Amino acid sequence: MKRRTIIRKGLATLVAACAVATLAPSAPAAAAPILATSITLDRSGGFAGLQETFVVKRSTPDGRPALRMVSTREFLRLRSSYQPDNPCCDRFAYTLTVSYRNGFRKTVSTVQGTTTAPQILWDVISEVERVGTRS
């Protein structure tokens, strides 16, 4: 008899704990910000065939707006590549590589004049070219 009582009480406790865990509100995983730690922009091509690299880190003066932009859902949802229908003619090619605090890395590439690339991508490219350190 004692054994059955202990088992019943144990099961009742387990069920109650599961119910509390199910009802307790939890923050959705998407709500946790994914914070960027660095952005590297490789720009190549153009008429002169240039190759340049721009880097924004947390210590870069005026770099915080770019780091915030690449931490948004809008940027994180970008595909890895946006290419033009016609790859012809002396355009710059861009490759953005972003490192995040949790070890995640995101790379997005595009070519100057690609109309299918979202505005957030062009905004980040412009900002990194403006404030990034050339290396």
VMD Tcl script that builds the backbone (N, CA, C; Angstrom):
set m [mol new atoms 405]
animate dup $m
set s [atomselect $m all]
$s set {name element resname resid chain x y z} {
  {N N MET 1 A 0.813 -1.194 0.000}
  {CA C MET 1 A 0.000 0.000 0.000}
  {C C MET 1 A 0.860 1.263 0.000}
  {N N LYS 2 A 1.885 1.290 0.803}
  {CA C LYS 2 A 2.717 2.472 0.901}
  {C C LYS 2 A 3.373 2.787 -0.449}
  {N N ARG 3 A 3.760 1.756 -1.145}
  {CA C ARG 3 A 4.439 1.932 -2.416}
  {C C ARG 3 A 3.516 2.606 -3.430}
  {N N ARG 4 A 2.261 2.176 -3.500}
  {CA C ARG 4 A 1.300 2.778 -4.419}
  {C C ARG 4 A 1.065 4.253 -4.088}
  {N N THR 5 A 0.997 4.582 -2.822}
  {CA C THR 5 A 0.786 5.957 -2.396}
  {C C THR 5 A 1.968 6.824 -2.814}
  {N N ILE 6 A 3.163 6.318 -2.632}
  {CA C ILE 6 A 4.370 7.066 -3.013}
  {C C ILE 6 A 4.396 7.275 -4.523}
  {N N ILE 7 A 4.078 6.258 -5.286}
  {CA C ILE 7 A 4.065 6.365 -6.747}
  {C C ILE 7 A 3.013 7.373 -7.192}
  {N N ARG 8 A 1.812 7.305 -6.600}
  {CA C ARG 8 A 0.741 8.246 -6.966}
  {C C ARG 8 A 1.147 9.690 -6.652}
  {N N LYS 9 A 1.722 9.903 -5.467}
  {CA C LYS 9 A 2.155 11.246 -5.097}
  {C C LYS 9 A 3.265 11.726 -6.024}
  {N N GLY 10 A 4.160 10.819 -6.388}
  {CA C GLY 10 A 5.249 11.173 -7.313}
  {C C GLY 10 A 4.713 11.553 -8.680}
  {N N LEU 11 A 3.740 10.775 -9.179}
  {CA C LEU 11 A 3.131 11.086 -10.466}
  {C C LEU 11 A 2.356 12.396 -10.413}
  {N N ALA 12 A 1.646 12.619 -9.313}
  {CA C ALA 12 A 0.895 13.866 -9.167}
  {C C ALA 12 A 1.844 15.061 -9.156}
  {N N THR 13 A 2.972 14.928 -8.494}
  {CA C THR 13 A 3.959 15.997 -8.446}
  {C C THR 13 A 4.544 16.252 -9.837}
  {N N LEU 14 A 4.837 15.186 -10.555}
  {CA C LEU 14 A 5.375 15.296 -11.904}
  {C C LEU 14 A 4.385 15.981 -12.841}
  {N N VAL 15 A 3.126 15.605 -12.787}
  {CA C VAL 15 A 2.092 16.218 -13.611}
  {C C VAL 15 A 1.940 17.693 -13.266}
  {N N ALA 16 A 1.947 18.019 -11.987}
  {CA C ALA 16 A 1.815 19.419 -11.569}
  {C C ALA 16 A 3.004 20.243 -12.061}
  {N N ALA 17 A 4.200 19.698 -11.973}
  {CA C ALA 17 A 5.396 20.410 -12.430}
  {C C ALA 17 A 5.339 20.654 -13.936}
  {N N CYS 18 A 4.873 19.671 -14.689}
  {CA C CYS 18 A 4.742 19.829 -16.138}
  {C C CYS 18 A 3.708 20.894 -16.470}
  {N N ALA 19 A 2.616 20.929 -15.736}
  {CA C ALA 19 A 1.573 21.923 -15.980}
  {C C ALA 19 A 2.093 23.324 -15.700}
  {N N VAL 20 A 2.833 23.493 -14.624}
  {CA C VAL 20 A 3.397 24.800 -14.296}
  {C C VAL 20 A 4.391 25.213 -15.373}
  {N N ALA 21 A 5.234 24.309 -15.822}
  {CA C ALA 21 A 6.212 24.627 -16.860}
  {C C ALA 21 A 5.518 25.001 -18.160}
  {N N THR 22 A 4.406 24.364 -18.460}
  {CA C THR 22 A 3.668 24.655 -19.683}
  {C C THR 22 A 2.998 26.017 -19.605}
  {N N LEU 23 A 2.489 26.394 -18.449}
  {CA C LEU 23 A 1.772 27.654 -18.293}
  {C C LEU 23 A 2.687 28.850 -18.077}
  {N N ALA 24 A 3.892 28.614 -17.635}
  {CA C ALA 24 A 4.805 29.719 -17.348}
  {C C ALA 24 A 5.197 30.417 -18.641}
  {N N PRO 25 A 5.060 31.744 -18.673}
  {CA C PRO 25 A 5.436 32.460 -19.894}
  {C C PRO 25 A 6.940 32.417 -20.091}
  {N N SER 26 A 7.339 32.261 -21.320}
  {CA C SER 26 A 8.756 32.279 -21.622}
  {C C SER 26 A 8.985 33.222 -22.783}
  {N N ALA 27 A 10.146 33.849 -22.802}
  {CA C ALA 27 A 10.473 34.761 -23.890}
  {C C ALA 27 A 10.722 33.947 -25.148}
  {N N PRO 28 A 10.150 34.360 -26.262}
  {CA C PRO 28 A 10.411 33.632 -27.503}
  {C C PRO 28 A 11.873 33.766 -27.893}
  {N N ALA 29 A 12.382 32.726 -28.540}
  {CA C ALA 29 A 13.787 32.732 -28.938}
  {C C ALA 29 A 14.086 33.890 -29.874}
  {N N ALA 30 A 13.123 34.272 -30.694}
  {CA C ALA 30 A 13.337 35.360 -31.647}
  {C C ALA 30 A 13.483 36.702 -30.943}
  {N N ALA 31 A 13.013 36.802 -29.707}
  {CA C ALA 31 A 13.080 38.074 -28.996}
  {C C ALA 31 A 14.490 38.375 -28.502}
  {N N ALA 32 A 15.299 37.356 -28.327}
  {CA C ALA 32 A 16.662 37.568 -27.875}
  {C C ALA 32 A 17.466 38.196 -29.006}
  {N N PRO 33 A 18.063 39.362 -28.768}
  {CA C PRO 33 A 18.795 40.015 -29.846}
  {C C PRO 33 A 20.061 39.252 -30.202}
  {N N ILE 34 A 20.358 39.230 -31.476}
  {CA C ILE 34 A 21.607 38.635 -31.953}
  {C C ILE 34 A 22.517 39.819 -32.245}
  {N N LEU 35 A 23.478 40.046 -31.397}
  {CA C LEU 35 A 24.303 41.234 -31.476}
  {C C LEU 35 A 25.534 41.016 -32.348}
  {N N ALA 36 A 25.716 41.922 -33.298}
  {CA C ALA 36 A 26.871 41.859 -34.191}
  {C C ALA 36 A 28.109 42.390 -33.480}
  {N N THR 37 A 29.234 41.759 -33.743}
  {CA C THR 37 A 30.497 42.213 -33.174}
  {C C THR 37 A 31.414 42.819 -34.227}
  {N N SER 38 A 31.248 42.400 -35.496}
  {CA C SER 38 A 32.067 42.989 -36.550}
  {C C SER 38 A 31.416 42.783 -37.916}
  {N N ILE 39 A 31.766 43.688 -38.833}
  {CA C ILE 39 A 31.302 43.617 -40.214}
  {C C ILE 39 A 32.525 43.801 -41.104}
  {N N THR 40 A 32.678 42.926 -42.084}
  {CA C THR 40 A 33.734 43.067 -43.075}
  {C C THR 40 A 33.083 43.180 -44.435}
  {N N LEU 41 A 33.426 44.215 -45.169}
  {CA C LEU 41 A 32.904 44.428 -46.511}
  {C C LEU 41 A 34.062 44.346 -47.492}
  {N N ASP 42 A 33.990 43.367 -48.385}
  {CA C ASP 42 A 34.962 43.263 -49.469}
  {C C ASP 42 A 34.305 43.835 -50.713}
  {N N ARG 43 A 34.968 44.833 -51.299}
  {CA C ARG 43 A 34.455 45.472 -52.514}
  {C C ARG 43 A 35.502 45.291 -53.600}
  {N N SER 44 A 35.074 44.755 -54.737}
  {CA C SER 44 A 36.019 44.539 -55.832}
  {C C SER 44 A 35.379 44.894 -57.162}
  {N N GLY 45 A 36.240 45.141 -58.155}
  {CA C GLY 45 A 35.740 45.415 -59.501}
  {C C GLY 45 A 35.736 46.885 -59.819}
  {N N GLY 46 A 34.699 47.286 -60.547}
  {CA C GLY 46 A 34.643 48.652 -61.032}
  {C C GLY 46 A 35.536 48.803 -62.244}
  {N N PHE 47 A 35.557 49.982 -62.805}
  {CA C PHE 47 A 36.329 50.262 -64.015}
  {C C PHE 47 A 37.824 49.966 -63.820}
  {N N ALA 48 A 38.344 50.314 -62.639}
  {CA C ALA 48 A 39.778 50.158 -62.375}
  {C C ALA 48 A 40.140 48.793 -61.790}
  {N N GLY 49 A 39.160 47.937 -61.546}
  {CA C GLY 49 A 39.445 46.618 -60.976}
  {C C GLY 49 A 39.971 46.687 -59.547}
  {N N LEU 50 A 39.414 47.558 -58.740}
  {CA C LEU 50 A 39.855 47.751 -57.355}
  {C C LEU 50 A 39.522 46.556 -56.467}
  {N N GLN 51 A 40.274 46.422 -55.408}
  {CA C GLN 51 A 39.975 45.455 -54.354}
  {C C GLN 51 A 40.203 46.177 -53.035}
  {N N GLU 52 A 39.111 46.368 -52.262}
  {CA C GLU 52 A 39.205 47.057 -50.984}
  {C C GLU 52 A 38.415 46.300 -49.934}
  {N N THR 53 A 38.858 46.442 -48.704}
  {CA C THR 53 A 38.167 45.844 -47.568}
  {C C THR 53 A 37.917 46.928 -46.532}
  {N N PHE 54 A 36.691 46.961 -46.023}
  {CA C PHE 54 A 36.292 47.891 -44.975}
  {C C PHE 54 A 35.858 47.063 -43.766}
  {N N VAL 55 A 36.275 47.476 -42.568}
  {CA C VAL 55 A 35.942 46.729 -41.359}
  {C C VAL 55 A 35.306 47.667 -40.341}
  {N N VAL 56 A 34.194 47.212 -39.762}
  {CA C VAL 56 A 33.548 47.911 -38.658}
  {C C VAL 56 A 33.524 46.954 -37.474}
  {N N LYS 57 A 34.046 47.428 -36.352}
  {CA C LYS 57 A 34.014 46.657 -35.106}
  {C C LYS 57 A 33.296 47.493 -34.061}
  {N N ARG 58 A 33.086 46.902 -32.915}
  {CA C ARG 58 A 32.405 47.638 -31.839}
  {C C ARG 58 A 33.197 48.860 -31.407}
  {N N SER 59 A 34.508 48.847 -31.617}
  {CA C SER 59 A 35.353 49.976 -31.230}
  {C C SER 59 A 35.476 51.028 -32.341}
  {N N THR 60 A 34.895 50.776 -33.509}
  {CA C THR 60 A 34.978 51.725 -34.622}
  {C C THR 60 A 34.162 52.982 -34.312}
  {N N PRO 61 A 34.786 54.165 -34.411}
  {CA C PRO 61 A 34.012 55.393 -34.203}
  {C C PRO 61 A 32.837 55.447 -35.184}
  {N N ASP 62 A 31.685 55.773 -34.685}
  {CA C ASP 62 A 30.451 55.860 -35.485}
  {C C ASP 62 A 30.025 54.524 -36.104}
  {N N GLY 63 A 30.528 53.412 -35.586}
  {CA C GLY 63 A 30.195 52.106 -36.153}
  {C C GLY 63 A 28.926 51.476 -35.600}
  {N N ARG 64 A 28.414 51.995 -34.509}
  {CA C ARG 64 A 27.235 51.385 -33.870}
  {C C ARG 64 A 26.004 51.317 -34.768}
  {N N PRO 65 A 25.682 52.350 -35.566}
  {CA C PRO 65 A 24.505 52.231 -36.436}
  {C C PRO 65 A 24.600 51.052 -37.410}
  {N N ALA 66 A 25.756 50.831 -37.982}
  {CA C ALA 66 A 25.926 49.692 -38.901}
  {C C ALA 66 A 25.765 48.373 -38.151}
  {N N LEU 67 A 26.347 48.276 -36.964}
  {CA C LEU 67 A 26.229 47.046 -36.171}
  {C C LEU 67 A 24.778 46.795 -35.755}
  {N N ARG 68 A 24.039 47.860 -35.484}
  {CA C ARG 68 A 22.614 47.704 -35.153}
  {C C ARG 68 A 21.829 47.227 -36.376}
  {N N MET 69 A 22.133 47.794 -37.551}
  {CA C MET 69 A 21.404 47.397 -38.767}
  {C C MET 69 A 21.576 45.917 -39.074}
  {N N VAL 70 A 22.794 45.384 -38.915}
  {CA C VAL 70 A 23.017 43.978 -39.243}
  {C C VAL 70 A 22.514 43.043 -38.149}
  {N N SER 71 A 22.040 43.618 -37.042}
  {CA C SER 71 A 21.458 42.812 -35.967}
  {C C SER 71 A 19.933 42.760 -36.042}
  {N N THR 72 A 19.353 43.431 -37.029}
  {CA C THR 72 A 17.898 43.444 -37.167}
  {C C THR 72 A 17.389 42.180 -37.841}
  {N N ARG 73 A 16.123 41.866 -37.594}
  {CA C ARG 73 A 15.503 40.711 -38.252}
  {C C ARG 73 A 15.533 40.863 -39.767}
  {N N GLU 74 A 15.316 42.102 -40.209}
  {CA C GLU 74 A 15.289 42.365 -41.652}
  {C C GLU 74 A 16.606 41.951 -42.311}
  {N N PHE 75 A 17.729 42.299 -41.685}
  {CA C PHE 75 A 19.023 41.905 -42.245}
  {C C PHE 75 A 19.259 40.406 -42.088}
  {N N LEU 76 A 18.935 39.876 -40.927}
  {CA C LEU 76 A 19.177 38.451 -40.670}
  {C C LEU 76 A 18.388 37.547 -41.616}
  {N N ARG 77 A 17.287 38.049 -42.171}
  {CA C ARG 77 A 16.479 37.263 -43.108}
  {C C ARG 77 A 16.995 37.303 -44.543}
  {N N LEU 78 A 18.013 38.099 -44.816}
  {CA C LEU 78 A 18.519 38.202 -46.184}
  {C C LEU 78 A 19.057 36.865 -46.686}
  {N N ARG 79 A 18.899 36.652 -47.978}
  {CA C ARG 79 A 19.506 35.479 -48.620}
  {C C ARG 79 A 21.013 35.685 -48.671}
  {N N SER 80 A 21.733 34.670 -49.058}
  {CA C SER 80 A 23.195 34.774 -49.119}
  {C C SER 80 A 23.687 35.484 -50.370}
  {N N SER 81 A 22.826 35.625 -51.378}
  {CA C SER 81 A 23.288 36.246 -52.609}
  {C C SER 81 A 22.148 36.933 -53.351}
  {N N TYR 82 A 22.451 38.111 -53.897}
  {CA C TYR 82 A 21.540 38.853 -54.764}
  {C C TYR 82 A 22.360 39.256 -55.988}
  {N N GLN 83 A 22.062 38.652 -57.117}
  {CA C GLN 83 A 22.843 38.893 -58.326}
  {C C GLN 83 A 21.976 39.525 -59.412}
  {N N PRO 84 A 22.589 40.342 -60.285}
  {CA C PRO 84 A 21.815 40.999 -61.337}
  {C C PRO 84 A 21.471 40.027 -62.455}
  {N N ASP 85 A 20.450 40.368 -63.229}
  {CA C ASP 85 A 20.107 39.560 -64.396}
  {C C ASP 85 A 21.233 39.612 -65.425}
  {N N ASN 86 A 21.837 40.774 -65.578}
  {CA C ASN 86 A 22.921 40.962 -66.537}
  {C C ASN 86 A 24.197 41.309 -65.766}
  {N N PRO 87 A 25.161 40.394 -65.670}
  {CA C PRO 87 A 26.367 40.640 -64.876}
  {C C PRO 87 A 27.410 41.512 -65.581}
  {N N CYS 88 A 27.053 42.081 -66.684}
  {CA C CYS 88 A 27.983 42.833 -67.515}
  {C C CYS 88 A 28.485 44.117 -66.863}
  {N N CYS 89 A 29.639 44.431 -67.180}
  {CA C CYS 89 A 30.178 45.791 -67.205}
  {C C CYS 89 A 30.586 46.448 -65.896}
  {N N ASP 90 A 31.830 46.477 -65.630}
  {CA C ASP 90 A 32.496 47.357 -64.680}
  {C C ASP 90 A 31.714 47.774 -63.444}
  {N N ARG 91 A 31.125 46.851 -62.793}
  {CA C ARG 91 A 30.393 47.144 -61.553}
  {C C ARG 91 A 31.203 46.655 -60.365}
  {N N PHE 92 A 30.870 47.197 -59.208}
  {CA C PHE 92 A 31.486 46.695 -57.986}
  {C C PHE 92 A 30.728 45.454 -57.521}
  {N N ALA 93 A 31.475 44.476 -57.036}
  {CA C ALA 93 A 30.899 43.303 -56.373}
  {C C ALA 93 A 31.158 43.475 -54.883}
  {N N TYR 94 A 30.158 43.155 -54.073}
  {CA C TYR 94 A 30.242 43.333 -52.630}
  {C C TYR 94 A 30.012 42.004 -51.921}
  {N N THR 95 A 30.831 41.746 -50.918}
  {CA C THR 95 A 30.603 40.609 -50.034}
  {C C THR 95 A 30.683 41.117 -48.599}
  {N N LEU 96 A 29.564 41.001 -47.901}
  {CA C LEU 96 A 29.476 41.413 -46.495}
  {C C LEU 96 A 29.563 40.168 -45.625}
  {N N THR 97 A 30.443 40.178 -44.658}
  {CA C THR 97 A 30.525 39.083 -43.696}
  {C C THR 97 A 30.349 39.683 -42.313}
  {N N VAL 98 A 29.357 39.202 -41.592}
  {CA C VAL 98 A 29.040 39.726 -40.269}
  {C C VAL 98 A 29.276 38.628 -39.237}
  {N N SER 99 A 29.974 38.972 -38.178}
  {CA C SER 99 A 30.187 38.052 -37.055}
  {C C SER 99 A 29.323 38.520 -35.895}
  {N N TYR 100 A 28.700 37.553 -35.222}
  {CA C TYR 100 A 27.802 37.850 -34.106}
  {C C TYR 100 A 28.374 37.289 -32.813}
  {N N ARG 101 A 27.896 37.827 -31.707}
  {CA C ARG 101 A 28.404 37.456 -30.386}
  {C C ARG 101 A 28.266 35.963 -30.107}
  {N N ASN 102 A 27.223 35.322 -30.614}
  {CA C ASN 102 A 26.998 33.911 -30.326}
  {C C ASN 102 A 27.798 32.971 -31.231}
  {N N GLY 103 A 28.728 33.516 -32.042}
  {CA C GLY 103 A 29.561 32.697 -32.910}
  {C C GLY 103 A 28.988 32.521 -34.316}
  {N N PHE 104 A 27.772 32.972 -34.536}
  {CA C PHE 104 A 27.126 32.877 -35.841}
  {C C PHE 104 A 27.778 33.862 -36.805}
  {N N ARG 105 A 27.898 33.468 -38.077}
  {CA C ARG 105 A 28.405 34.361 -39.125}
  {C C ARG 105 A 27.421 34.361 -40.276}
  {N N LYS 106 A 27.215 35.514 -40.865}
  {CA C LYS 106 A 26.315 35.653 -42.014}
  {C C LYS 106 A 27.079 36.353 -43.120}
  {N N THR 107 A 26.991 35.786 -44.330}
  {CA C THR 107 A 27.631 36.381 -45.493}
  {C C THR 107 A 26.576 36.633 -46.558}
  {N N VAL 108 A 26.603 37.843 -47.118}
  {CA C VAL 108 A 25.670 38.235 -48.172}
  {C C VAL 108 A 26.484 38.884 -49.277}
  {N N SER 109 A 26.235 38.483 -50.523}
  {CA C SER 109 A 26.947 39.093 -51.639}
  {C C SER 109 A 25.963 39.661 -52.654}
  {N N THR 110 A 26.422 40.708 -53.332}
  {CA C THR 110 A 25.611 41.341 -54.374}
  {C C THR 110 A 26.533 42.091 -55.317}
  {N N VAL 111 A 25.933 42.659 -56.355}
  {CA C VAL 111 A 26.663 43.423 -57.347}
  {C C VAL 111 A 25.968 44.773 -57.504}
  {N N GLN 112 A 26.757 45.798 -57.674}
  {CA C GLN 112 A 26.242 47.148 -57.860}
  {C C GLN 112 A 25.149 47.157 -58.935}
  {N N GLY 113 A 24.035 47.815 -58.627}
  {CA C GLY 113 A 22.944 47.932 -59.591}
  {C C GLY 113 A 21.957 46.782 -59.582}
  {N N THR 114 A 22.110 45.848 -58.654}
  {CA C THR 114 A 21.174 44.724 -58.560}
  {C C THR 114 A 19.870 45.236 -57.957}
  {N N THR 115 A 18.819 45.206 -58.739}
  {CA C THR 115 A 17.549 45.777 -58.302}
  {C C THR 115 A 16.786 44.876 -57.339}
  {N N THR 116 A 17.130 43.599 -57.271}
  {CA C THR 116 A 16.412 42.687 -56.374}
  {C C THR 116 A 16.975 42.684 -54.957}
  {N N ALA 117 A 18.118 43.331 -54.752}
  {CA C ALA 117 A 18.704 43.373 -53.408}
  {C C ALA 117 A 17.890 44.328 -52.541}
  {N N PRO 118 A 17.493 43.899 -51.346}
  {CA C PRO 118 A 16.699 44.759 -50.454}
  {C C PRO 118 A 17.462 46.010 -50.017}
  {N N GLN 119 A 16.719 47.043 -49.692}
  {CA C GLN 119 A 17.298 48.333 -49.302}
  {C C GLN 119 A 18.201 48.211 -48.075}
  {N N ILE 120 A 17.859 47.334 -47.137}
  {CA C ILE 120 A 18.693 47.178 -45.937}
  {C C ILE 120 A 20.125 46.793 -46.307}
  {N N LEU 121 A 20.283 45.989 -47.347}
  {CA C LEU 121 A 21.621 45.579 -47.780}
  {C C LEU 121 A 22.399 46.787 -48.297}
  {N N TRP 122 A 21.770 47.613 -49.121}
  {CA C TRP 122 A 22.440 48.812 -49.645}
  {C C TRP 122 A 22.741 49.807 -48.525}
  {N N ASP 123 A 21.846 49.911 -47.558}
  {CA C ASP 123 A 22.072 50.818 -46.427}
  {C C ASP 123 A 23.297 50.384 -45.620}
  {N N VAL 124 A 23.419 49.074 -45.382}
  {CA C VAL 124 A 24.570 48.566 -44.623}
  {C C VAL 124 A 25.854 48.785 -45.422}
  {N N ILE 125 A 25.823 48.479 -46.705}
  {CA C ILE 125 A 27.018 48.673 -47.542}
  {C C ILE 125 A 27.460 50.135 -47.495}
  {N N SER 126 A 26.526 51.049 -47.670}
  {CA C SER 126 A 26.859 52.488 -47.645}
  {C C SER 126 A 27.452 52.911 -46.309}
  {N N GLU 127 A 26.852 52.435 -45.229}
  {CA C GLU 127 A 27.320 52.813 -43.892}
  {C C GLU 127 A 28.708 52.244 -43.609}
  {N N VAL 128 A 28.954 51.003 -44.009}
  {CA C VAL 128 A 30.262 50.392 -43.769}
  {C C VAL 128 A 31.324 51.095 -44.626}
  {N N GLU 129 A 30.997 51.451 -45.850}
  {CA C GLU 129 A 31.955 52.209 -46.679}
  {C C GLU 129 A 32.263 53.578 -46.045}
  {N N ARG 130 A 31.256 54.171 -45.429}
  {CA C ARG 130 A 31.403 55.503 -44.848}
  {C C ARG 130 A 32.269 55.489 -43.586}
  {N N VAL 131 A 32.002 54.549 -42.663}
  {CA C VAL 131 A 32.682 54.593 -41.361}
  {C C VAL 131 A 33.737 53.503 -41.176}
  {N N GLY 132 A 33.770 52.513 -42.039}
  {CA C GLY 132 A 34.678 51.388 -41.848}
  {C C GLY 132 A 36.136 51.761 -42.028}
  {N N THR 133 A 36.976 51.016 -41.375}
  {CA C THR 133 A 38.422 51.176 -41.501}
  {C C THR 133 A 38.874 50.374 -42.705}
  {N N ARG 134 A 39.612 51.015 -43.594}
  {CA C ARG 134 A 40.121 50.296 -44.776}
  {C C ARG 134 A 41.323 49.455 -44.359}
  {N N SER 135 A 41.322 48.253 -44.873}
  {CA C SER 135 A 42.473 47.389 -44.557}
  {C C SER 135 A 42.995 46.734 -45.812}
}
mol reanalyze $m
mol bondsrecalc $m
mol representation Tube
mol addrep $m
